[in-house]
Structure formats: structure tokens, C-alpha cells
Amino acid sequence: MQSISKKRRTCESNDGMEDRLSGLPDEVIVHILSFMPTLDAVRTMLIRQLRNLWTLVPALRNLGNISKDAKIIGDVRMWLRYAIEKEVRVLYFRYSAPFDPPRCIFTSQSLATLALLGCTIEHYVHQSQIHLGSLRKLSLIGVKGSTKSYDQLISGCPSLQELIVYFAATSGFEILNINAPSVSKLRICVLNIRCSCTLNCPSLKILDIGVSEKSPYFQLSVTGVISLQEVNVEYLPTRYYSGEVQPFFKLLQNAEVFTLSCKAFKELSNSSTEKMEFSLNTWRRIVLHLEWNGERCLEVIFKLMKKSVNLKELIIYAGESSGDDCELLCPELTACVLPLLKTVTIHGNHGYKKWCEGQLQVIEFLLTNGVVLEKLVITFGKNKLTTVEKVDLVKQVSTFRRASSNATVIFV
């Protein structure tokens, strides 16, 4: 790749006025061009003062919609080959019509980031030379292919560290096997499809699972994952598939950080009691996004806490309350020991009008069972409590027994 010249160009237009754009350093102009759709950046070569500065743009972006016109498709293939020849490191390619990327993309040894949206890779399934030796991040968004073609492409990236896969019914398969020994961050998004996914990623540290509500029949199996640190669940995929949520949580029980979205928590609290039996886990930090919907919500929280013996930090984002009809739950459920829990934060950030009885029960539960609890922070957020209501809340919380003499309650 040719280097960027730092000299300044001063030109004047026909009317004698200074051409300020041409007077900018090459680095600045290239930076400006990098924000433009690639085809627009290429057109700047018609400006004599800018010459071929577009060739220094570090990434191809937004080549435009590819139609069925053979000439346009041929031009796009030419630009992609040109980018690979110039050893481009970042390539984002999005289009609307069926398109097979040129084979040189899948043999590039310079690409570090590759994002493909909507293309077809099935034609390369028998190409054993697929090898992206320097690729660190791969995004496959709605890419059409078979299980074998996906497996071959992912396996052909030996240095891959981050993988994003969005697939739907139009992707052309129902089984996905991800064998990626070096991947440390993985995001799986499933849209409108019944499928199963097997992960064999021994270096995986961060796992994001995004399953749409229209894809309840998604089955996940995890093998060979020994260093998982963080799991983010946007939707519970196994509720209708296996009839239980316990097997799903068991797959993720060795993570350190566990996050449940509001949708996932709602599905969990709507499940029957038998489906909420959790196994012991090693979660040290739990983040819950939830709506207060009565005793079922409380039951989920208490059961999660009882099985989280290594928990050190709990964060709750509290949403709207559907009522104050929570009754005091049985002593067997509310009595436990949280031996390592030191920090709790409850965010009231969704504009609820008042604190329901369930929220107070959670606060009392944490104060009563947190034997080493040091800090419990309650934020009022955007709620509509009056000053008198806030004072009453503070007084009520102050009456709760505290298992830890060092426990401090902070209202923000």
C-alpha cells in the first residue's frame, strides 16, 4: 500500500478563490473519504487535485445495491478484487441481490475484519484453499449457504477472535456447527427459524445469544468451552423446544458474569415452578433486566440467588410494576445464605410510579441474607415518587434486619 503524503496542496479555482479542500493534507482528505460510500469516493478521482487518494481509504463500505445487471456485478467484483490486491484490512460488504463474492476474498492474507451481508457462499464449499490467515473478526449477516459451507468458512479462519452470525430461514440451513478454537467472543442471532447450534469453542469468553420471539425452537449445545466468562441472554430459546429451562442454564453455569434481558426474564417467570429448578452455578456477577409481575418474579430472583453461591455483585434494572399483589413467600424460599455477595445495585430507571411490595421484599431478602454485604445502592431513576414517598421508602428500608453489620444502604 502506498503511504499517505503529508504535503499540502494550494490551488485556486478559475475565479481566483482558494480551493480549501485541495489545500488539506492528504491524511485529512483520506479520512474524509473513508466516511463516504466507496463508489462516491472512487468518483473523486475525476477531481484533478485529489488524484487517486481514494485508493488509500482503509475500508470498502456501501458499494450500493447490486442489481441483476451483469455490468454492475462485474464492476463490483472488480472493485473487490482490487481491494484484496491492495491488501485491504477491513472489508464491509452489503447488498440486496444474490451475489457470489470473488474467490480471492476467501484466500486473503491481509484481511483482519470481514463483514458479509446477504451473499452466497455455497459455491465455495468444495474449495479447500479457503484460508483467511490474518482474519480476527468475521460477521456473517443473513449469508446464504449450507451447514458445510459455514463450517468450512469458519474453520478456514485459524486466527479468528470474534464471530457474529445472524441467520434466518432464508439462510438455507437448520443446523449450525461452530468449530472455532481461537474465538473468544461470539454473538448468535436467530430470526424466524427452527434450528440447532453446536459450539466447540474452547477459548470462548463472551457469549451473546439473541433469539427472536418467533424462533422458540432454537436448541443450543455447548462442548469444549472451558473459559467462559460472560453470557448475555436476550431470549430463552429452549422454553418450547425441550420443555425445561434447566438444561439451558446448565450449559452456561460456569460463566462468571450472567445477564438476562427483560424478555428472557419474563419468559422465565412465566414458566411453571418445575421448570425453574436451577443447578448450582459459578456466576460472580448477575445482571437482571425485569418487570415486577408479582410472586413469579420474586420466585425467580430468590431461586437464582440460592443457586449462586459465588455471587459477589448483583445489578437489577427494575421496570414497570404490574401490581402490588405480592404475598410473603414461604420461609424455605426466602431463607438462604449469600456468603460472598458484597455489592447490590437496584436501578429504578423505567418511570414506575411507586415501589411495589415485591421490590421491598427483594431489598429485605438481600439485606437479611447477605452476610458480608457492604453496599446496597437504590437509584430512583426516572420514577415519579414524591418527596414524601421517597422519605417513607427510606424509613421502611431502615427497619429491615441486616445480616452484615457493615451493610450500607445508599439512595441516589
N, C-alpha and C positions, 0 to 999 in steps of 0.2 A: 504494500500500500504506500502510495506516495505521501510524504509528510506535508503538513499544512504550512504554507509560507506565512511569515509574520509581518511582511512588509505592508505598508498602507498604500492604497491607490487613490489618487485625487484626480477626478475627472470633472469635466464641465459639460453640460448639455448644450444644445445648439443656441439656446437663448442666453448663455453665459452664466447660468446659475450652477452652483456646485452640486454634483451628484453625491449626496451624503452616503447612500448605500454602497456605492463603489469605493468610497473612502474608508470604509470599515476594514479592520484587519480580517484576513481570511478565516481565522478561527471563529470570529463572531458571525460571519456570513454562513459558514458551515453549520454553526449551532442553530441559526435561524432556519436554514433549510431542513434541518433534522425534524422540525415540527410540522413540516408540510407533507401532504401526500406525495409519495415518491414520484409519480408521473408529473406532478406540478413542479417538483424540484428539478426533474430532468429538463423540463421546458425552459428553465432559466439559462440553459446553455445557449439559447438564442440571444441572450444579452451579452454583448461582446466583453464587457468589463468583468462578468462573472465567469467566463470561460467554462472550464469543466469542474468547477468547485463542487457540483452535485455528486461527483464520484467519490468525494471524501466523507459523505454522510455515513455515519456508522451503522445505520439500520435501514432496511426497506420497510416502509409502512404504507398501508392503504393504497394498494395498486389499483383500486377501483373494482367495480363489479365486472366479472368476466362473463361475457355473453357467449353464445354458441358460434360467433363469428370466428372462423379459423385464423384470420389475420391477427385479431386481438389476442387470441390464445397464444398464437405463435410469438407475438411481441412480448407477452408476459413471460413465456418460457425463456425468451432471450434475456430479459432483464434478470430473471432468477439465476440463469447460468452465469451472467456477467457478475452478479453479486458473489457467487461462490468462487469464481475465478479471482476476484479481488480479495478473497479470504475474509468476507464479512463475518462478524462475530455474533451479531444479533439479527434475527430474521423473524418478523411477524407477518403472516400472510393470511388474508381474509378475502373470501369471495362468495358468490351466491350460486353459481352454476357448477355442475360436475367438472372436476379438473384433476388431472393426474400431475403432481409436481414432477419436474425433471429429476431423473435418477441421481444427478450429481449432488442434490441436496442431501441424500442419504449416505453419501460417501465423503462428505465434507469433514476435513480435519481441523477446520478453523472455527466452525460454529460453536458458540458457548450457550446461546439461548435460541430455541426454535419454538415457534407457536404456529400451529396449523389449524385452520378453522374451516371445516366442511369439505376438505379434499378427499380423494380416494387413494388408499394405499394398498388395496388388494393386489394390484398388478405387480407389486414388488415382493410378494410373499415367497417367491421361489428364487429371489436374488440373494444369494449367500453373501455377496460383498457388501451388504448393508452394514455400515460401521461409521459411527459418529464419535470418534475418539476423544474429542475435547468438549462434547456437549455436557453442560451442567444442569440446564433447565429445559424441560420438554413439556409443552402444553398441546394436548390433542382435544380440540373442542368440536364435537359433532363430526369427527372424522369417520368416513365410511370404510369398513373393512371387515375382515373375519377375525375370529379369535386367534388364528395362527398368524395373521399379518400383524396384529397388535403385539403379540408375544415376540415376534421376530424383530420388530422395530425397537421395542423397549429393551430387548436383550442385546441389541446392537449398539447400545449406549453404555459402555463399561464405566464411564466416569460420572454417570447421571446422579445428581444430588436432589433435585426437586422435580416431581412429576405431578401434572394436573391432567385429569381425564374427565371430560364431560361426555356422557354418551346417552343416547335415547333410542327409541325404536328404529329410527332411521339409520342408526349406526351399522346395523346389519348383523348383530350377534347378540346372544343372550348369556354367554359365558366369557368371563374375562379373567385371565391368569396373569398376574403381575409378578414377574421374576426379576427383581432389580436389587442386586446385592449391595449397591452403594447408595441407594436412595435414602435420604434422611427425612425428607418432607414429602408427604403425599396427600393430595386432595382428590376425592372421588365424588362426582356429582352424577346422580342418576335421574333421568327425566322420562316419565311415561313409558316404563319398560319393566318387564318381569325378567330378572336376571340374577346371576350369582357371580360373586367375585372372590378369588383366592389370592391372598397376599403372601408372597415369600420374599420378605424384605428384612433381612437380619439387621440392617443398620438403621431401620426406621425409628425416628424420634418424635415426629409430629404427624398426626393423622387427622385429617378433616373429612367428615362424612356428611355429604349433603344429598339427601334423597327427597324428591318431591313427594307431596301427599298423594299424587297419582301413581306412585311407584311403590306400593306397600310390599310387593313380593320380591324384595331385594334381600338376598342371603349373602352374608359376609363370613368368610372363614380366614383365619389368620394363622400362618405357620412360620416358624423360624424367626419370629420377631422377639428379640431379647433385650432391646434397649429403648423401648417405647417410653417417652417422657410426657407427651401431651396428646390428649384426644379431645376433639371438638365434634359433638354430635348435633346436627341440625334437625334430624328427624329419626325416629325409631323405625328401622326398616323391617324388623322381624316380627312385628306385632301380629300380622295376619299370616305370615309365612310359616312360622314354627309354633304359633300359639302361646309362646312364652317370651319374655324379655330376658330372663336369667341367662340363657346361653349366650346372648349377645353381649351382656355386661361381663360375662366371664372371659370373653376374648380380650377385653380391654382392662382387666382388673389389675394389671401390673404397671399401668402408667402412673406418673407422678401428679399430673395435672389433668383434671377431668371437667369438661364443660358441657352442660346441657342447655340447648336453646329452649325458648318458651314453648315452641311446638312439640319438641321432644318430651319436655316435662309434662305437658298437658296430656299427651298420649299415655305417658307412664302413669299419671294419676287417674286416668280413666280406665286403666286395666283393672282386672279383678285382683283381689288380695293374693290369690295363689300365684299370680304372675309377677308379683313384686317381691319375691323372695330372692334376695341378693346374696352373692358369695362374698367372703372376705376379700378386701382389695388393699392395695398399697397406695391409694391416692393420698397425696400430701396436701393438695390444693383442689378444692371443688368450687366451681362457678356455676350457679343456678340462675337461669332466667325463668321467671314463673309468674303465673297469675294465681291469686288466692281464691281457690274454689272449694273451700270447705275442708272437711275432715280428710278427704282423699289426698289433698295437697300436703297436709300435715303428716299423714302416714308415710308418704314417700320420703319426705325430708328426714323424719325420725329413723326410718329403716336404713336409709343411706348413711346416716351418721353412725348408727350402731355397727355397721359393717366396715366403717372407715377408721380402723384402729390407728393408722399412721397419720391421720389428718392433722395438719398444723394451721391451715388457713381456710376459711370459708367466706365466700362472697356471694351475696344474694341480691339480684336485681328484682325488686318487687313491682309487679304490675297491678292492674286493676283488681279490686276485690269484688267477687260476685255475691257476697252476703256475709252476715255475721253469725251464721247458724252453726259455728264450730262448737262442739262439746268437748269437754276434757277427755282426752284419750286415756286408755287403760294404763295403769302403772307399769305393766310389763313392757309396754312400748316406749313410754316416756322416760323410764329409768335406765340409765346406762352410764358408762364412764368414757369420757373423751380424754384420754391420757396425754395427748400431745397438742391438742388444739390451743393455740395462743392468740390468734387474731381472727376476728369476725367483722365483716362489713356488710351492712344491710342498706342498699340504695333504694330509696323511695323516689324513683325517677319517672313515674308514668302518670302523675297527676291524679292519684287517687284522693278521695275527699277526706277519708278518715282511716285510722288504723283499726283493722278488724280484730276480732278476738283471736283468730288464728295466728296473726303476726305477733301478738303479745305472747302466745303460747310458745312460739319458736324462740323468742328472746328469753323467756323464762327457762325453757329447756336448755339452751346453751349456757346460761349463767349457772344453772343448777348442776350440769354435768361436766362443764369444762373445769377440771381440777387444776389446770395450770394456765387457765385463760388470763391473758394480760390486758387485752383491749377489745372492746366491742363498740364499733362505730355505727351510729344510726344517722343516716342523712335524710333530711326531709325532702330534698329534691324539689320537684315542681308540684308537690301536693298542695291542697287548699286548706290545710289546717289553720285555724285562727290561733292567735297568741295564747288564748285561754286553753284551747285544746292541746297545744304543744306543752304547756305547763302541766296540765293534767297527765299527759303521757309520761313526762319526766318523773312526776311523783309516783305514778303507778310502777314504772320500771324500777325505781329506787327501793320499792318494797320487796322485790324478788330476792330470794336467798341466793348467795353466791358461794360456789364450791371453792373458788380460789380467792384468797384474801387480797391478791394483787390485781384482781379484775377491775378494770376501769371502764365505765360506760361514757362514751362521748357522743353528744348530739351536735350535728352540723347542719 
